[in-house]
Each structure stands twice: as C-alpha cells, then as structure tokens.
Amino acid sequence: MSIWFRVISALLAGGALLWSGGAAPQKLLHDPFERPQPASPAKSKLEPLPAIEGKPELRAVLYDQGHSLVNIGGKILAVGESVAGYQLIKVEERSAVLSKDGVQIKLMLDKERLR
C-alpha cells in the first residue's frame, strides 16, 4: 500500500472519532417513530361546542383510516362526536357525512380550500 493511502485512511479514521466525540451513543428516552396516543375524552377539559347556525361548514379534513378528524365550523370532531345536533358518522379524503334527525348530509371541502 502506498503511504498516501495509509495517511488518508488514518485521517478519515481520526475524523470519524472526532465527529462522534469518542463517546458512546446516548440511549433514546422514547421511540421517535411511535404514534402518540389519542387524548382520552374523559380526561380532557373541553369546552361545550356552540350551536352551528344554518348548514355546517366543512373547513378541513385530516384523513386517516384509523382515526380521522374534521373541522366543522371551527370545531374539531372525530367520528361519533356531535355538534349542534349533527353527528359525524363518516370521514372521507375530501368530505364528511353528518346525520341529524335520521337525515344524512354530505359536506364537501370548498374548492378554494384545496389549493
């Protein structure tokens, strides 16, 4: 082996030690890839939802096959929750289905909100 190869190898090995600080890696306190647990409704101090005048407005959708959320009239709802007599029964990628007095309505996201 040439002398230059040995010199460069030694420099790279020394640089790696300097980069790591020569210390053992720290143990993580938690798994950074673990999904956070949803808050328990019984433990949270949520304010009562105000009545929605007229037809509810779908402002945003957070779609996940396991636990989707929607913003209806400024309030965040999960499937099964209600606001002003409307119960959220289904969430799709760009819409939400509500039920009130046995009648189902489908709210779509406004095209301006999709930009």
N, C-alpha and C positions, 0 to 999 in steps of 0.2 A: 504494500500500500504506500501511496505517496505521502509525504509529510503534510501536504496541504489537506488531504483527506482527513488525516488524524487531527489536525488543528481545527478544521471546520466541525468535525464530529464533537470534539471537546467543547468548542464554543456553544454548539447547539445544546449539548447536554447541560452545560453550566447555565445557559439561558433558561432552560426548562426548570431548573431548580430555583433560579431567581424568580421566575414567573409565578411558580407555585408558592414561593415564600419558604420552601423547605419544610413546611408544616403539614401535618396530616389533614386531610379534608374534614370539614366540620360535618357533624351529623345533623340532618334536617329535623326540625321540630314537628313538621307535619308534611303530608303528601301534597305537593303543589298541584297535582293533577286530580285530586279528589274533588268531586262535586260538592258544593255547600249544601247542607241540609236545609229544607224549607222551614221557615218560621212556623211555629205552632200557633194557630189562630187563638187558642185559649190563653196563651201567654202574652200575645201582643196586645198593646193598648191602642187599638184602632178607634178612630172617631166614627160615629154613625154616619152612614152615607146620606147625603142630602137627596131630596127628590129631584128627578130629572123632568124638566118641563118639556112637553111635546115629545117628539121621537128622539130616542137616544142617539148620540153621535159616536161612531167608532173612530177613535183618534189614532190608535196604534195597536199592533198585534205582535206579540212575542210568541212565535210558534215553536213548540217542541212536542213531539209525540207523547211524551210522558207528563209534562206539566206546562201547559200553555197559559199565557196571561194576555189580557186585553185592557186597553184604556178606553173606557166608555164615559164620556162626559167629564173627563179629568180624574176618574176613579179607576184604580187597578183592580181587576177581578180575575178569579180563576174559575174554572168550570164548576158549577154547582152554587156559586155565590150569586147574590141578588142585589139589585139596586132599584129603588122606586117601583117595586113590584115586578120587574123584569129579572128573570133568572137566566144566567148564562148556561146554555146546555151543550154547545159545541164551538170549537175554535178551529178555523182553517187558516191557511197561509195568509190570505188577504180578506178574511171575513169572520164574522161571529154570528152564531144563531142564538137568539133570545126567545124566551117563552113568557107570555103573560096571559093569564086567564084562559089557558088552553090554546092560545093562538101563537104560532111561531113566526118570528120575523128574522130575516137575514140582513145584517148590516155589512156593507162593503166599505173598504177603505176608499177614501176620496182619491181620485187620480192625482191630485196635486201633492198629496202626502207620499205618493210612491216614488217621487223623484229623489 
